[in-house]
Amino acid sequence: MALKIYNTLTRRKEEFEPLVPDKVRMYVCGVTVYDMCHIGHARSIVLFDVIYRYLMHRGFDVTYVRNFTDIDDKIINRANERGENWKRLAERFIYEFYADMHALRVRLPTFEPKATAHMPQIRDLIAKLIASGHAYQAGGDVIFSVDSFAPYGKLSGKRKDELVAGARVEVDEKKNNPLDFVLWKAAKPGEPSWESPWGPGRPGWHIECSAMSTHYLGDGFDIHGGGADLAFPHHENEIAQSEAATGVQFARYWIHNGFVTIRSEKMAKSVGNVRNIREVLQEVHPEALRLFLLSSHYRSPIDYNESSIGEASARLERLYKAMAGLDELIRVGGQSDLLPEELAGITGKFIEAMDDDFNTARALAVISAAETAINRLVNEFAAAGESKESIPHPSLLEKAKAEIGRSCSEVLGILTEEPQAFLEALKDKLLLAIQSESGTARQETPGIDREEIERLIEKRAAARKGKDYAGADRIREELASKGIVLEDGPKGTTWRVKS
């Protein structure tokens, strides 16, 4: 099956054919570094991280460029508010960005250019646009003429008059058309600036992406991506200035991800509901956040709330528990030559799902079906008194485990830890949460720890052995009241913390 991508430019799914066979060149708009990244940023970054991983998984040689906007009005204003040097502020938030990305298991792109390091490329591109009649000077500013580029609006699918009517266009008497946009901004007193043929100033937002993407990927490349909010005007303007300067198609496939809402409301600082990645990762495992972000198709909106992130955390725990069960089945060694259908050919099913416009929700359903099959085998093994006759041979289970690993760890960025270590660490974290909530840390009420849990489990086992089932039930209920769930099996009783 061929990979198909929904192309915003054509508004349909298209079979993916890179310009150079077996090689993919991809540019994704990065962050403006004036604040901590929020989960809206995380959705776009994780999506394109998965796309990057998947293209390599499919055998493509991928050059992936994601930029930093490190000079902008927002950066200057934030620095002035804090009495901080603008460059120091930008570098500090780049450092914080990397810390968040490392926690989220996001791989480094091939190149991560900064706008301030590419002023020669930006000035050269602007000079081309002036020379070809696509840009004009107005004082110390240089402005792109939208009327000079006939196809303007092809990404958004709207005419210029519709775009003017529907857009918040800043009134500027210097502009010949309200849709015209600034390529070079004349310096204002006290602002950082760079020398240019048009006087000291700094680049507009749109031109920097065109300059950096074409510098690293060439005048025409395969994939350009970003959030849906960037389609107009940012990406529309990138197309106009790039194609006006080079005369070739800028990018062939345009990928845009949907928005993240918070409890069904638009995430906005004015509402006060912005959730930073750092804050969220203090509450949930990084892979749970990735799992949440990948649980819906990337073009659909997704709502972040206690229920949705809680389900992602529980789903991650179930997956790790199933993988621990699979490890145990491999260790004990089965005898059957039959593998459940859900565990056979996982890679093929996973690729089929991902080839359908990177459908991570459908790909995760393949993994969930495998999880169900593993749990069924574990239960059958326990119910049959550990008989190995119905359990698949270890070589078959090892193959299924490897396929799950390649799909999840290499592509989706989940199940990257050793299952038993993950589950034990989760127990400790949840126990600490229970102790904090019950006041144990403040010595107000008695809490519970591993030693106490194990002592009560032994006491319950003795009660059951002595046929004191009522006493055993009371111990189970006591533990349940403290958030501890007991699970009985042929190897004895294990426990977990209710999430």
N, C-alpha and C positions, 0 to 999 in steps of 0.2 A: 504494500500500500504506500502511495506517495504522500509526503507531508503536504497538508493544505493549511493555508493561513488566511484568516479574514483580513482583507486589505481595506483599510479605511479609505484609501484613495479611490477604489473602484466599488466599495460597499458590497463586496461579495467574497466568498472563499475562493482562493486560487491555488492551484498546484504550485508549490515552491520550486523555482528553478533559479539558482544563483547565477550571477553574471559569469563567474568563472567556475567550471565544474568542480565540485567537492570543496570549494572554498566559500566561506560566508564572511561578509563584512557588515558589521552591525554597529550603529550609533544610538545611544540612549541618552536623553537629556538628564543630567544629574541635578544636584541640589544647589540652591543658593545658600552659602554658608554664613548665615547671620543668626541662627538659632539651632536648638536641638531638633533632630528629625522626629517626625510623628508617624503614626501608623499608616497614614495616607502615603507617605514616602515609602514606608516599608512594603506596601502592597506592590508598588511599581518596581522597587528594587528587587524584591524576592521573585516576582514574575520573570523579570528579564534575567535574573540569575538562573532560574530554572530553564528558560529558553536557551541560554548560553550553554548550560550543562547538557541539555537534551540534544542540541545540535552537535555537540562533540560526541555524545553517546551514539548518535546516528552516523558518526564517522566523518563529519565535516571538519575542516581546518578553519577555526573561527578566529577572526580578529574583532575583538569587542572593545569599543571605546565608550566611556562614560565620563562626562566632564564635571568640573567644578566651576560654578559661577562665583568667582572670588572678588569681583568688584561690581557694585550695584547700589542703587539708591537705598535699599533696605540695609545693606551692610554699613554704608556711610552713616545713615540715620541712627542705627543701633549703636555704632561706635561713639557717635556724638552724645547720645543719651547717657552712655556709661562712662564718658570721659576716657575712652580707650582708643588706642591707635587702630585704624580700620584694618590694616594688614594683620596685626596681632590677633584681632578678633576673628578674622576669617580663618587664620591658621589654627586657632584654638578650636573652632567648630569643625574644621576638617579632622582634627585629632579625635574629637568626640564622635564624629561620623564613623571613623574607622573602628572605634571601640564598639559601637552599636553593630556594625556590619560583621565584625569578628564574632560577636555573641550570637548573631543571627545565622551563622554558618554561610555567609555570602562570600563567594569566591571573588578574588581580585580580577577586574577586567584586564585586557591586554594593555590598554593605555588609559590613564586618568589625567587628561590635560587640564590645566588651569587657564582661565581666560587671560590673566595678567602675564602669563608666560608666552603668549602668542600674539602680541601686539604687531609684529611685522606681518604676519599672515592676515590679520584683521585689516591693517592699513592697505595692504596690497589688494585685497578683495574690494574694499571701498573704492580704491583708485580705478579698478576695472569698471565698476558700476558707473562712476562719474564719466569715464572716457567713452563708454558705450551709450550714454544718454539715459541711463536708468536711475540716476541719482542726481540731485542738485544741491548746491550750497545755499544756505540761508544763514547769514552771519557766520558764526563759527561752527554751526551745525551742518551735518550732511544728512540729507533725507532721501529715502527711496521713493521713487514715483510709481505708485501702484498702477496708474493709467498706462505706464510704459510696458506693463507685462499683461498681455491680453488674457492668459489663462488664470489670472488671480481669482481665487475662490474655488479652485478645483478640488482641494482637499475637503473643505467644508460643504461643497456642493451647492453653494449659493452665489447669486449675482452680487456685484459690488454694491448696488443700491440696497439689497436685502441685508448685507453685512453692515452697512452704515446704520440702517434702521434698528438692527438687533444688537449692535455692539455698544459698549461704553467707550466712545471715542473721545480722547482728550482734545479739547478745543485748543488749537494752536494756529495763530495767524500766519506763522511761517510756512505752513503746509499748503500745497496746491490742492490737495484732496484730504478730507478728514481721515481716510484710511492710510495715507502715507505714514511711514514710520522712520524713526531716527536711526541712522547707522553710526553716527559719531556725534557726541554731545560736547558742546563747547564747555570749557572748564568754568566753574563758578568759584568765587573767592573761598579759599580754605579747603577746597575739595582736591583729592588726588587727581593727577592728570599725567598724560603722556604727550610727547611732541608728535605733530603730524603736519602734512602739507596744508591743512586747513586750520591750523592753530592748535594750541594745547587743549586736550580734552580726554575723553574716554569713550569706549565703544558702547553702543546700544546693546540690549540683551540679545536680540535676534542674530545679529551679525557674528557674534562670537561662536555660536554653534555651527554656523555654516563654515566659518574659517577653520575651526578645529576638526570638524568631521571630514572635510575635503583634504585637509593636510595629512591626516592619518589613513584615510580610506580611499582617496581619489575623488575625482569630480562626480562620479556616479557609483553608488554602492547598493547593497541588497536590502537591508532592513533599517528602518528608523523607528524609534519607539518613545513612549512616555505616557503620562497620564492623560485621560480624556480632556482635562482642562487645558492642555497644551495645544490641542489640535487647531484652535483659533484663539488668538492670532499668531502665536509663536511659530507653530509648524507651517502654517500657511505662509508666513513671512519668510521663513527659511527657504521654502520651495521657490518663492518669487525671486529672492536675491541670488540664490545659488544658480538657478537655471538661467536667469538673466545674464549672469556673469560668465557661465561656462557653455551654455547652449546645449547641454545634455541633461537627461533626466536625473534629478538629484538622488532620490531613493525610490526603489521599485515597490517595496512592501512597507506599509505604515501600520504599526500595531499600537493600539491605545487601550489602556486598562481602565475599568470602571472605578467609581468613587467608593470610599469607605465612609459610612455614616456611623454615628454614635447614638445608640438607642433610638434609631430611626430619625435622628436629626442630622442635618449637615454639620460636619465638623468645622468649627470656626472659632477664632480667638475671641470674637465679639460675643459669642454664646458662652464661652468659657468651658467648652467640652473637648478641647484638643488633648489627645493622649499621646505623650511622647513615647518613643520606643523604649527608652531607658526606664521609664516608670512602669510600663507594661511588663518588662522583663524582670522587674522586682517581684511581680505577682505570679507570673507563669513561666514555664520552661520555654526557651527560645524555639524549640522544635514544635511546641504547641502553638505558638504564634504563627510559625510557618504553615503548620497544618491548617489552622484557621484561614489564613490568607489564600491557601490553595484549594479550600473545600468548595468554592464556587468557581464557575467559569470566569476567567479574567475580565471579560467584557461586561459582566453583570455587576451591579452594585452589591456591596456586602455590608452587613450591619454588625458592628462590634457592640456586644452587650454581655452582661454577666453570664447569660445562658449560653450564648454562642461560643465564648472563649472557654467556658467551663466544659462544654461538650468536646471542644478540641483537646483540652487537657485530658479528659477521661478517655477519649479515643486514642490519644497517644499512649496512655498507660495500658490500654487493652492491647495495642499493637506490640508493645514491649513485652507484655506478659505472654502473648502468643509466641513471640520469638524465643522467650525463655523456655516455654513448653516445647517448642520445636528442638531446641538444643538438647533438652532432656530426652526426647524421643530418639534423637540421633545417638545419644550416649548409650541408651539401653539397647539399641539395635533391634529393628524389626525384621520380619521374615517375608512379608508379602511383596509381590512384584507389581501390585496395583497401587497407583497413586490417585488420590481424589482428583476429580476433574478440575476443581478450583486451584489445585497446586501444580497442574500440568500446563506447560507452555505459558507461564506467567509473563515472560519477556514479550512474546508475540502479542498477547492481549494488552499489555501496557503500551507497547509501541502503537498498536491500533488506536488506542484512546488518545495518546499524545499527538499522533499524526493528524488527528481531527482538530486542528486549530489549538494545539496545546491544551487539550481538555483535561486539566488536572483533577477535576471532580470525578470524571469517569475513570481516570487512572487510579485514583484512590479507592474507587469502588472495586477494582481488580484486587488491590491489596487487602481490602476489607473482606472480600470473599475468601482469600487465602487464609486470613486470620480465623474466619469461621471454621474452615476445614481443619486447621491445626487444632483448634479447641475441641472439635468433634473427635479427632484422633486421640487427644489427651484424655478426654472423658471415656472413650471406648476402652482405652488401655487401663484406666482406673477401674472401670466397671467389670472388666474381664479378669480382675485379679492380677494385673500386670502380664497377661498373656501377650506374646509378641506375634502371634499368628496373623492378626489383622493389621498390624503396624507395618507401613512400607519399609523396605530395606534402607539402611542409612545412606547409601549412595544416591537413592532417589530423593530423600529428604534433603541431603546436602545440596543437590542441584536446585531444588526449590528455594532453599535458603539463599543460595548464591544469586538466583534471579531476583528474589525480593530485595536483597542487598543492593544489587546494581540499580534496580528501579528506584528504591527509596533513598539509599545513602548517596549514590552517585548523581541522581537526577533531581529528586525532590528535596534533598537535604534534610531528611528525617531518618530515624533509626540509625544514627551514626555512632551510638554508644553501645557498649557491651550490655546486653539486656539485664542480667542479674545486677550489675553495678548500678544501672539506671534505676531499677526497682528499689534497691536498698537505699539509694540516695533520696528517692522520692519518699520512702517511708520516713526517713530522718527529717526531711523538710516538713512533711505533713504533721509529724509528731510535734515538731517545734511550734507549728502554727496552733495545734490543739493546746499545747502547754501555755502559749501566750494568751490565747483566748480565755482559757480557764483561770488565768491569773497565777499559774505556777511560777512564772518568772518573778512575780512580786510576793510569792509565798502567801497568797491569800486563800487559795483552795488547793486541795490535793490534785496533782496532775497524774500523768502516766508516762513511763519511759519503757524502753525495750526490756530492761531487766524485769520490771513489774509484769509486762505482757507475757514474757516467757514463763514467769513463775505461775501466773494464773492459768496459762495453757497446760502446764504440768499438773496443776491442781485439778483442772477440769478432766484431764486424761485419767487421773486416779479415781475421780468420782465416777466416770463412765465405766472404768474397769470394775469398780465396786457396785455397779448397777444403780448408782445414785443419779439417775437421769435428771431429776428435778434440780439437784445441786449443780450438775453440769450446765443445765439451761440457765440457771441464775448467773453463773460465771460468764457465759456467752452474752447474756443481756447486760451484765455490768460492763463488759468490754465494749459492747455495741453503743452503750450510753456515752462512752468516751470516744466514739468514732472509730473503734477497732472492729474490723470484720474478720471473723474466723472462717476458714475454708478447710473442710475435712477431706482427706484423700487417703489412698492406700499407704502412703509414706508417712502418714500422721497429719497433724494440723498445722497449717500455715496461716499467716495473718497479713492483712493489709490495712491501710488507713483509708477510711472513706473520704474521697476528695471533697 
